[in-house]
Amino acid sequence: MMTKKFSTREKVLLVILAVALVAALYFWLVLKPSIETMSTAQTEIDEIEESLASEEAKAEDIADMQAALEEMSGNVEMKSTITPLYNNFQYLLTELNSVLSSVDGLILNSSDLVFEDGLVNREIQLVFYTNNYASARDIIYKLYSGSYSCDITALKLSLAQADATDLTTSQVMVTTTIMYYEINK
């Protein structure tokens, strides 16, 4: 067996080498993975905070919408209508005449009747002018909540004059399609 006695200088160099080796192993095996884990964790925390802020904003929007729906539901009366027997057109025109008597420039078109499953679908297209948005809204509400079963399937409000800018004070053109229902016996 070989035995050699190390000099003091060699012993110092071996100790320095051992300390350097331990420091390198500590850096590569402990410190560097810890730093990377903390960096990754911070990135994930930032992403989660952004996601949380987005979800909180969505929750706030949903709460606002629910409050608005509750407010609107308190202001809306339940629609009470009848579904008349087929060929109710004369009575329907009488009702439309009473609702639309205050409008200007009325155009009324009726599409072909659709017979299906014991019902008759009568589609009416209306174009008319009102003095402002509020009167257009009132007329549309009266059409929808009239005596006979119907659905408003299309609705467009626009300013009647190209240079007008305010719906509350300018004349409004209303284009709507209403589907009336009748029973086919």
Residue frames as a rotation matrix with the C-alpha (Angstrom) as fourth column:
MET 1
0.564 0.826 0.000 0.00
0.826 -0.564 0.000 0.00
0.000 0.000 -1.000 0.00
MET 2
-0.341 -0.694 0.634 1.09
0.663 -0.656 -0.361 3.40
0.667 0.297 0.684 -0.81
THR 3
0.607 0.451 -0.655 1.08
0.779 -0.501 0.377 5.92
-0.158 -0.739 -0.655 1.82
LYS 4
-0.340 -0.669 0.661 2.18
0.700 -0.649 -0.297 9.36
0.628 0.361 0.689 1.22
LYS 5
-0.068 0.249 -0.966 2.17
0.829 -0.525 -0.193 12.16
-0.555 -0.814 -0.170 3.57
PHE 6
0.414 0.290 0.863 0.71
0.760 -0.632 -0.153 15.33
0.501 0.719 -0.482 2.13
SER 7
-0.737 -0.673 -0.064 2.47
0.626 -0.642 -0.443 18.53
0.257 -0.366 0.894 2.71
THR 8
-0.411 0.575 -0.708 0.69
0.462 -0.538 -0.705 21.45
-0.786 -0.616 -0.044 4.30
ARG 9
-0.650 0.129 -0.749 0.37
-0.593 -0.703 0.394 23.13
-0.476 0.700 0.533 0.94
GLU 10
-0.850 0.331 -0.410 -1.22
-0.120 0.637 0.762 20.01
0.513 0.697 -0.501 -0.60
LYS 11
-0.604 0.647 -0.466 -3.57
0.788 0.398 -0.470 19.65
-0.119 -0.651 -0.750 2.34
VAL 12
-0.460 0.406 -0.789 -4.71
-0.031 -0.896 -0.443 23.27
-0.887 -0.180 0.425 1.92
LEU 13
-0.735 0.142 -0.663 -5.26
-0.678 -0.199 0.708 22.73
-0.032 0.970 0.242 -1.82
LEU 14
-0.812 0.452 -0.370 -7.25
0.330 0.878 0.348 19.52
0.482 0.160 -0.861 -1.15
VAL 15
-0.476 0.652 -0.590 -9.43
0.663 -0.175 -0.728 21.32
-0.578 -0.738 -0.349 1.40
ILE 16
-0.506 0.267 -0.820 -10.00
-0.463 -0.887 -0.003 24.20
-0.728 0.378 0.572 -1.07
LEU 17
-0.833 0.171 -0.526 -10.84
-0.429 0.401 0.809 21.65
0.350 0.900 -0.261 -3.80
ALA 18
-0.719 0.587 -0.373 -13.25
0.674 0.719 -0.170 19.81
0.169 -0.374 -0.912 -1.48
VAL 19
-0.395 0.570 -0.720 -14.95
0.300 -0.661 -0.688 23.08
-0.868 -0.488 0.090 -0.47
ALA 20
-0.623 0.131 -0.771 -15.23
-0.688 -0.561 0.461 24.10
-0.372 0.818 0.439 -4.14
LEU 21
-0.875 0.289 -0.389 -16.68
-0.009 0.793 0.609 20.67
0.485 0.536 -0.691 -5.01
VAL 22
-0.551 0.695 -0.462 -19.24
0.790 0.254 -0.558 20.87
-0.270 -0.673 -0.689 -2.17
ALA 23
-0.421 0.371 -0.827 -20.15
-0.141 -0.928 -0.344 24.46
-0.896 -0.028 0.444 -3.22
ALA 24
-0.769 0.109 -0.630 -20.58
-0.638 -0.047 0.769 23.37
0.054 0.993 0.106 -6.87
LEU 25
-0.794 0.498 -0.349 -22.69
0.435 0.866 0.246 20.36
0.425 0.044 -0.904 -5.85
TYR 26
-0.463 0.633 -0.621 -24.78
0.592 -0.301 -0.748 22.57
-0.660 -0.713 -0.235 -3.55
PHE 27
-0.550 0.219 -0.806 -25.30
-0.511 -0.851 0.117 25.11
-0.660 0.476 0.581 -6.37
TRP 28
-0.746 0.189 -0.639 -26.25
-0.574 0.307 0.760 22.51
0.339 0.933 -0.120 -9.01
LEU 29
-0.686 0.451 -0.571 -28.29
0.423 0.886 0.191 20.18
0.592 -0.111 -0.798 -6.80
VAL 30
-0.268 0.590 -0.762 -29.96
0.920 -0.078 -0.384 22.57
-0.286 -0.804 -0.522 -4.34
LEU 31
-0.431 0.042 -0.901 -29.70
0.176 -0.976 -0.130 26.26
-0.885 -0.215 0.413 -5.14
LYS 32
-0.928 0.039 -0.372 -30.34
-0.362 -0.335 0.870 26.29
-0.091 0.941 0.325 -8.91
PRO 33
-0.625 0.763 -0.163 -33.46
0.534 0.571 0.624 24.01
0.569 0.303 -0.765 -8.76
SER 34
-0.226 0.534 -0.815 -34.80
0.869 -0.267 -0.416 26.11
-0.439 -0.803 -0.403 -5.86
ILE 35
-0.640 -0.070 -0.765 -34.36
-0.127 -0.973 0.195 29.34
-0.758 0.222 0.614 -7.84
GLU 36
-0.930 0.299 -0.213 -36.06
-0.183 0.124 0.975 27.79
0.318 0.946 -0.060 -10.89
THR 37
-0.446 0.797 -0.408 -38.94
0.839 0.530 0.119 26.49
0.311 -0.289 -0.905 -8.75
MET 38
-0.266 0.314 -0.912 -39.44
0.574 -0.708 -0.411 29.91
-0.774 -0.633 0.008 -7.15
SER 39
-0.831 -0.073 -0.551 -39.36
-0.349 -0.704 0.619 31.60
-0.433 0.707 0.560 -10.58
THR 40
-0.802 0.566 -0.191 -41.91
0.166 0.518 0.839 29.13
0.574 0.641 -0.510 -11.97
ALA 41
-0.319 0.690 -0.649 -44.07
0.945 0.185 -0.269 29.51
-0.065 -0.700 -0.711 -8.87
GLN 42
-0.504 0.097 -0.858 -44.03
0.159 -0.966 -0.203 33.30
-0.849 -0.239 0.471 -9.22
THR 43
-0.925 0.175 -0.339 -45.07
-0.373 -0.232 0.898 33.05
0.078 0.957 0.280 -12.89
GLU 44
-0.580 0.740 -0.340 -47.91
0.566 0.667 0.484 30.71
0.585 0.088 -0.806 -11.93
ILE 45
-0.349 0.423 -0.836 -48.98
0.780 -0.363 -0.509 33.07
-0.519 -0.830 -0.204 -9.13
ASP 46
-0.750 0.025 -0.661 -49.08
-0.261 -0.929 0.261 35.97
-0.608 0.368 0.704 -11.61
GLU 47
-0.850 0.447 -0.278 -51.17
-0.161 0.282 0.946 33.92
0.501 0.849 -0.167 -14.07
ILE 48
-0.423 0.710 -0.563 -53.55
0.857 0.515 0.006 32.83
0.295 -0.480 -0.826 -11.31
GLU 49
-0.473 0.220 -0.853 -53.92
0.440 -0.780 -0.445 36.43
-0.763 -0.586 0.272 -10.09
GLU 50
-0.862 0.169 -0.478 -54.75
-0.478 -0.588 0.653 37.56
-0.171 0.791 0.587 -13.64
SER 51
-0.688 0.627 -0.366 -57.24
0.224 0.663 0.715 34.72
0.691 0.410 -0.596 -14.00
LEU 52
-0.413 0.512 -0.753 -58.76
0.896 0.080 -0.437 35.58
-0.164 -0.855 -0.491 -10.62
ALA 53
-0.673 0.141 -0.727 -59.13
-0.050 -0.988 -0.145 39.24
-0.738 -0.062 0.672 -11.60
SER 54
-0.848 0.361 -0.387 -60.79
-0.428 -0.035 0.903 38.18
0.313 0.932 0.185 -14.85
GLU 55
-0.527 0.665 -0.529 -63.16
0.598 0.733 0.325 35.82
0.603 -0.145 -0.784 -13.03
GLU 56
-0.502 0.334 -0.798 -64.00
0.663 -0.444 -0.603 38.51
-0.555 -0.832 0.001 -10.47
ALA 57
-0.800 0.206 -0.564 -64.83
-0.437 -0.844 0.312 40.91
-0.412 0.496 0.765 -13.31
LYS 58
-0.726 0.557 -0.403 -67.05
-0.099 0.495 0.863 38.24
0.681 0.667 -0.304 -14.91
ALA 59
-0.480 0.544 -0.689 -68.76
0.860 0.446 -0.247 37.59
0.173 -0.711 -0.682 -11.58
GLU 60
-0.632 0.217 -0.744 -69.38
0.207 -0.878 -0.431 41.30
-0.747 -0.427 0.510 -11.15
ASP 61
-0.826 0.329 -0.458 -70.81
-0.560 -0.376 0.738 41.53
0.071 0.866 0.495 -14.68
ILE 62
-0.615 0.612 -0.497 -73.06
0.349 0.777 0.524 38.54
0.707 0.149 -0.691 -14.01
ALA 63
-0.499 0.416 -0.761 -74.26
0.804 -0.107 -0.585 40.10
-0.325 -0.903 -0.281 -10.75
ASP 64
-0.743 0.205 -0.637 -75.01
-0.269 -0.963 0.004 43.36
-0.613 0.174 0.771 -12.59
MET 65
-0.775 0.458 -0.435 -76.92
-0.392 0.190 0.900 41.46
0.495 0.868 0.032 -15.29
GLN 66
-0.542 0.590 -0.598 -78.90
0.714 0.699 0.043 39.51
0.444 -0.404 -0.800 -12.70
ALA 67
-0.570 0.324 -0.755 -79.78
0.459 -0.637 -0.619 42.72
-0.682 -0.699 0.215 -10.90
ALA 68
-0.778 0.273 -0.565 -80.90
-0.568 -0.689 0.450 44.26
-0.267 0.671 0.692 -14.19
LEU 69
-0.707 0.531 -0.466 -82.97
0.014 0.670 0.742 41.16
0.707 0.518 -0.482 -15.01
GLU 70
-0.518 0.516 -0.682 -84.60
0.855 0.290 -0.430 41.24
-0.025 -0.806 -0.592 -11.59
GLU 71
-0.652 0.247 -0.717 -85.36
0.001 -0.945 -0.327 44.92
-0.758 -0.214 0.616 -12.03
MET 72
-0.772 0.353 -0.529 -86.83
-0.616 -0.212 0.759 44.31
0.155 0.911 0.381 -15.48
SER 73
-0.696 0.531 -0.484 -88.83
0.387 0.845 0.370 41.30
0.605 0.070 -0.793 -14.38
GLY 74
-0.565 0.489 -0.665 -90.47
0.654 -0.226 -0.722 43.47
-0.503 -0.843 -0.192 -11.73
ASN 75
-0.542 0.305 -0.783 -91.54
-0.391 -0.916 -0.086 45.96
-0.744 0.260 0.616 -14.40
VAL 76
-0.818 0.197 -0.540 -92.88
-0.484 0.270 0.832 43.47
0.309 0.943 -0.125 -16.98
GLU 77
-0.003 0.890 0.456 -96.43
-0.851 0.237 -0.469 42.29
-0.526 -0.389 0.757 -16.89
MET 78
-0.599 -0.121 0.791 -97.20
0.130 0.961 0.246 38.72
-0.790 0.250 -0.560 -17.88
LYS 79
-0.791 0.281 -0.544 -98.47
-0.611 -0.304 0.731 38.47
0.041 0.910 0.412 -21.43
SER 80
-0.431 0.745 0.509 -102.09
0.079 0.593 -0.801 37.31
-0.899 -0.306 -0.315 -21.52
THR 81
-0.544 0.194 -0.816 -103.13
-0.819 -0.333 0.467 36.44
-0.181 0.923 0.340 -25.05
ILE 82
0.367 0.657 0.659 -105.42
-0.281 0.753 -0.595 34.10
-0.887 0.033 0.461 -26.88
THR 83
-0.865 -0.502 0.013 -104.67
-0.165 0.308 0.937 31.90
-0.474 0.808 -0.350 -29.86
PRO 84
-0.029 0.951 -0.309 -107.64
-0.748 -0.225 -0.624 32.42
-0.663 0.213 0.718 -32.17
LEU 85
0.309 0.235 0.922 -109.08
0.386 0.855 -0.347 29.99
-0.869 0.463 0.173 -34.68
TYR 86
-0.612 -0.612 0.502 -107.81
0.654 -0.035 0.756 30.09
-0.445 0.790 0.421 -38.25
ASN 87
-0.313 0.350 0.883 -108.80
0.739 -0.493 0.458 33.03
0.596 0.796 -0.105 -40.47
ASN 88
0.362 0.309 -0.880 -108.60
0.857 -0.482 0.183 35.70
-0.367 -0.820 -0.439 -37.78
PHE 89
-0.495 -0.737 0.460 -107.03
0.864 -0.475 0.168 38.17
0.094 0.480 0.872 -40.23
GLN 90
0.069 0.598 0.798 -109.88
0.393 -0.752 0.530 40.70
0.917 0.277 -0.287 -40.16
TYR 91
0.930 0.288 -0.227 -109.79
0.301 -0.244 0.922 40.95
0.210 -0.926 -0.313 -36.36
LEU 92
0.174 -0.955 -0.239 -106.00
0.899 0.055 0.435 41.07
-0.403 -0.291 0.868 -36.39
LEU 93
-0.438 -0.302 0.847 -106.07
0.731 -0.668 0.140 43.98
0.524 0.680 0.513 -38.86
THR 94
0.576 0.701 0.421 -108.55
0.242 -0.639 0.730 45.81
0.781 -0.318 -0.538 -36.62
GLU 95
0.816 -0.335 -0.471 -106.19
0.497 -0.007 0.868 45.43
-0.294 -0.942 0.161 -33.67
LEU 96
-0.224 -0.943 0.245 -103.17
0.950 -0.155 0.271 46.47
-0.217 0.293 0.931 -35.75
ASN 97
-0.056 0.290 0.955 -105.10
0.564 -0.780 0.270 49.52
0.824 0.554 -0.120 -36.97
SER 98
0.898 0.434 0.074 -105.83
0.182 -0.518 0.836 50.63
0.401 -0.737 -0.544 -33.41
VAL 99
0.544 -0.765 -0.343 -102.21
0.620 0.092 0.779 50.14
-0.565 -0.637 0.525 -32.29
LEU 100
-0.418 -0.822 0.387 -100.66
0.844 -0.194 0.501 51.72
-0.336 0.536 0.774 -35.38
SER 101
0.547 0.747 0.377 -103.10
0.833 -0.530 -0.158 54.63
0.082 0.400 -0.913 -35.80
SER 102
0.852 -0.205 -0.482 -100.52
0.032 -0.899 0.438 57.16
-0.523 -0.388 -0.759 -34.56
VAL 103
-0.086 -0.963 0.257 -97.66
0.450 0.193 0.872 56.16
-0.889 0.191 0.416 -36.87
ASP 104
0.358 0.096 -0.929 -96.60
-0.676 -0.660 -0.329 57.75
-0.644 0.745 -0.171 -40.12
GLY 105
-0.001 -0.435 -0.900 -95.94
-0.988 0.139 -0.067 56.01
0.154 0.890 -0.430 -43.43
LEU 106
0.034 0.075 0.997 -97.15
-0.548 0.835 -0.045 52.51
-0.836 -0.545 0.070 -42.58
ILE 107
-0.146 -0.064 -0.987 -96.22
-0.878 0.468 0.099 49.64
0.456 0.881 -0.124 -44.88
LEU 108
0.001 0.242 0.970 -97.78
-0.695 0.698 -0.173 46.28
-0.719 -0.674 0.169 -44.03
ASN 109
-0.184 -0.083 -0.979 -96.99
-0.835 0.538 0.111 43.02
0.518 0.839 -0.168 -45.84
SER 110
0.376 0.333 0.864 -98.32
-0.718 0.694 0.045 39.58
-0.585 -0.638 0.501 -45.08
SER 111
-0.669 -0.661 -0.339 -96.39
-0.739 0.541 0.401 36.47
-0.082 0.519 -0.851 -46.15
ASP 112
-0.100 0.589 -0.802 -97.90
-0.439 0.698 0.567 33.16
0.893 0.409 0.188 -47.18
LEU 113
0.504 0.370 0.780 -99.48
-0.863 0.198 0.464 31.21
0.017 -0.908 0.419 -44.36
VAL 114
-0.569 -0.667 -0.480 -97.59
-0.555 0.743 -0.374 28.24
0.607 0.054 -0.793 -42.94
PHE 115
0.589 0.788 0.177 -99.71
-0.729 0.425 0.536 25.30
0.347 -0.445 0.826 -41.76
GLU 116
-0.339 -0.695 -0.634 -97.98
-0.229 0.714 -0.661 22.94
0.913 -0.079 -0.401 -39.34
ASP 117
-0.805 -0.080 -0.588 -98.99
0.437 0.591 -0.678 20.76
0.402 -0.803 -0.440 -36.38
GLY 118
0.027 0.943 -0.333 -102.47
0.989 0.024 0.148 22.21
0.148 -0.333 -0.931 -36.03
LEU 119
0.109 -0.042 -0.993 -101.22
0.417 -0.905 0.084 25.80
-0.902 -0.423 -0.081 -36.06
VAL 120
0.596 0.009 0.803 -101.23
0.755 -0.349 -0.556 28.46
0.275 0.937 -0.215 -38.71
ASN 121
-0.159 -0.715 -0.681 -98.28
0.714 -0.559 0.421 30.85
-0.682 -0.419 0.600 -38.72
ARG 122
0.702 0.420 0.576 -99.15
0.691 -0.595 -0.409 34.26
0.171 0.685 -0.708 -40.15
GLU 123
-0.258 -0.893 -0.369 -96.07
0.886 -0.372 0.278 36.45
-0.386 -0.255 0.887 -40.70
ILE 124
0.839 0.501 0.212 -96.62
0.542 -0.808 -0.233 40.21
0.055 0.311 -0.949 -40.88
GLN 125
-0.367 -0.930 0.016 -93.86
0.930 -0.367 -0.027 42.63
0.031 0.005 1.000 -41.90
LEU 126
0.778 0.606 -0.168 -94.30
0.622 -0.780 0.067 46.22
-0.091 -0.157 -0.983 -40.78
VAL 127
-0.538 -0.826 0.170 -92.39
0.820 -0.559 -0.122 49.39
0.196 0.074 0.978 -41.62
PHE 128
0.624 0.749 0.222 -93.50
0.650 -0.655 0.386 52.61
0.434 -0.097 -0.896 -39.97
TYR 129
-0.464 -0.732 0.499 -92.22
0.339 -0.667 -0.663 55.92
0.818 -0.139 0.558 -38.62
THR 130
0.515 0.560 -0.649 -92.67
0.834 -0.153 0.530 57.35
0.197 -0.815 -0.546 -35.13
ASN 131
0.878 -0.095 0.470 -91.77
-0.099 -0.995 -0.017 60.70
0.469 -0.032 -0.883 -33.59
ASN 132
0.060 -0.879 0.472 -89.04
-0.950 -0.195 -0.243 59.27
0.305 -0.435 -0.847 -31.34
TYR 133
-0.684 -0.452 -0.572 -87.63
-0.294 0.889 -0.351 56.14
0.667 -0.072 -0.741 -29.72
ALA 134
-0.876 0.363 0.318 -90.01
-0.275 0.166 -0.947 56.20
-0.396 -0.917 -0.045 -26.74
SER 135
0.102 0.969 -0.224 -93.11
-0.844 -0.035 -0.535 56.13
-0.526 0.244 0.815 -28.95
ALA 136
-0.013 -0.178 -0.984 -91.56
-0.765 0.635 -0.105 53.36
0.644 0.752 -0.144 -31.10
ARG 137
-0.920 -0.375 -0.113 -90.90
-0.198 0.696 -0.690 51.32
0.338 -0.613 -0.714 -27.96
ASP 138
-0.548 0.789 0.276 -94.48
-0.501 -0.045 -0.864 51.83
-0.670 -0.612 0.420 -26.73
ILE 139
0.280 0.666 -0.692 -95.95
-0.957 0.137 -0.256 50.73
-0.075 0.733 0.676 -30.07
ILE 140
-0.331 -0.480 -0.812 -93.74
-0.530 0.807 -0.260 47.65
0.780 0.344 -0.522 -30.20
TYR 141
-0.972 0.020 0.235 -94.78
-0.204 0.425 -0.882 46.76
-0.117 -0.905 -0.409 -26.66
LYS 142
-0.141 0.990 -0.010 -98.46
-0.726 -0.110 -0.678 47.16
-0.673 -0.088 0.735 -27.62
LEU 143
0.176 0.147 -0.973 -97.95
-0.889 0.449 -0.093 44.95
0.423 0.882 0.209 -30.68
TYR 144
-0.668 -0.554 -0.497 -96.26
-0.300 0.811 -0.502 42.27
0.681 -0.186 -0.708 -28.61
SER 145
-0.959 0.284 0.016 -98.72
0.073 0.303 -0.950 42.37
-0.275 -0.910 -0.311 -25.72
GLY 146
-0.544 0.791 -0.280 -101.81
-0.804 -0.396 0.444 42.55
0.240 0.467 0.851 -27.93
SER 147
0.236 0.821 0.520 -104.80
-0.900 0.386 -0.201 40.24
-0.366 -0.420 0.830 -27.77
TYR 148
0.942 0.205 -0.265 -103.46
-0.317 0.804 -0.504 37.56
0.109 0.558 0.822 -30.11
SER 149
0.620 -0.725 0.299 -100.55
0.242 0.540 0.806 35.15
-0.746 -0.427 0.511 -29.67
CYS 150
0.925 -0.366 0.102 -97.45
-0.006 -0.284 -0.959 36.39
0.380 0.886 -0.265 -31.45
ASP 151
0.377 -0.894 -0.244 -93.67
0.684 0.090 0.724 36.57
-0.625 -0.440 0.645 -31.43
ILE 152
0.840 -0.271 -0.471 -91.56
-0.466 -0.804 -0.370 39.42
-0.279 0.530 -0.801 -32.71
THR 153
0.735 -0.532 0.420 -89.03
0.568 0.821 0.046 37.62
-0.369 0.204 0.906 -34.91
ALA 154
-0.264 -0.831 0.489 -87.15
0.931 -0.352 -0.096 40.64
0.252 0.430 0.867 -36.26
LEU 155
0.805 0.473 -0.359 -86.83
0.560 -0.805 0.195 44.23
-0.197 -0.358 -0.913 -35.14
LYS 156
-0.348 -0.897 0.272 -84.75
0.930 -0.366 -0.016 47.14
0.114 0.247 0.962 -36.41
LEU 157
0.746 0.468 -0.473 -84.87
0.537 -0.844 0.011 50.74
-0.394 -0.262 -0.881 -35.26
SER 158
-0.354 -0.870 0.342 -83.04
0.932 -0.301 0.201 53.42
-0.072 0.390 0.918 -37.20
LEU 159
-0.371 0.161 -0.915 -83.07
0.131 -0.966 -0.224 57.17
-0.920 -0.202 0.337 -37.55
ALA 160
0.515 0.700 0.494 -85.41
0.600 0.117 -0.792 58.26
-0.612 0.704 -0.360 -40.35
GLN 161
0.970 -0.241 -0.042 -83.18
-0.211 -0.737 -0.643 61.11
0.124 0.632 -0.765 -41.55
ALA 162
0.512 -0.842 -0.168 -79.52
0.638 0.504 -0.582 60.53
0.575 0.191 0.796 -42.39
ASP 163
-0.276 -0.670 0.690 -78.42
0.027 -0.722 -0.691 63.75
0.961 -0.172 0.218 -40.66
ALA 164
0.657 0.563 0.500 -80.29
-0.508 -0.160 0.847 62.98
0.557 -0.811 0.181 -37.41
THR 165
-0.378 -0.904 -0.199 -78.20
-0.325 0.331 -0.886 61.96
0.867 -0.270 -0.419 -34.40
ASP 166
-0.864 0.062 0.500 -80.52
-0.498 0.045 -0.866 61.53
-0.076 -0.997 -0.008 -31.41
LEU 167
-0.736 0.595 -0.325 -83.09
0.378 0.758 0.532 58.72
0.562 0.269 -0.782 -31.06
THR 168
-0.531 0.542 -0.652 -84.90
0.761 -0.033 -0.647 60.51
-0.372 -0.840 -0.395 -28.24
THR 169
-0.159 0.464 -0.871 -85.85
-0.052 -0.885 -0.462 63.56
-0.986 -0.028 0.165 -30.30
SER 170
-0.663 -0.159 -0.732 -85.58
-0.704 -0.201 0.681 62.48
-0.255 0.967 0.021 -33.95
GLN 171
0.467 0.851 -0.239 -88.05
-0.875 0.408 -0.260 60.55
-0.124 0.331 0.935 -36.08
VAL 172
-0.498 -0.594 0.632 -87.44
-0.567 0.775 0.281 56.79
-0.656 -0.218 -0.722 -35.94
MET 173
0.050 0.457 -0.888 -88.05
-0.900 0.405 0.158 54.20
0.432 0.792 0.432 -38.64
VAL 174
-0.195 -0.004 0.981 -89.19
-0.665 0.735 -0.129 50.82
-0.721 -0.678 -0.146 -37.29
THR 175
-0.064 0.146 -0.987 -88.89
-0.816 0.562 0.136 47.65
0.574 0.814 0.083 -39.36
THR 176
-0.493 -0.049 0.868 -90.29
-0.727 0.571 -0.381 44.56
-0.478 -0.819 -0.318 -37.71
THR 177
-0.415 0.404 -0.815 -91.55
-0.434 0.699 0.568 41.08
0.799 0.590 -0.115 -38.46
ILE 178
-0.445 0.389 0.806 -94.22
-0.830 0.159 -0.535 39.59
-0.336 -0.907 0.252 -36.23
MET 179
-0.801 0.203 -0.563 -95.38
-0.107 0.877 0.468 35.97
0.589 0.435 -0.681 -36.33
TYR 180
-0.251 0.817 0.519 -99.05
-0.962 -0.153 -0.225 35.58
-0.104 -0.556 0.825 -35.33
TYR 181
-0.995 -0.092 -0.037 -100.40
-0.092 0.996 0.013 32.15
0.036 0.016 -0.999 -34.45
GLU 182
-0.082 0.997 0.001 -103.87
-0.996 -0.082 0.035 30.71
0.034 0.002 0.999 -35.16
ILE 183
-0.475 0.016 0.880 -105.36
-0.300 0.937 -0.179 27.29
-0.827 -0.349 -0.440 -34.47
ASN 184
-0.511 0.266 -0.817 -106.19
-0.824 0.120 0.554 25.22
0.246 0.956 0.158 -37.53
LYS 185
-0.493 0.416 0.764 -109.14
-0.318 0.731 -0.603 22.91
-0.810 -0.540 -0.228 -36.84
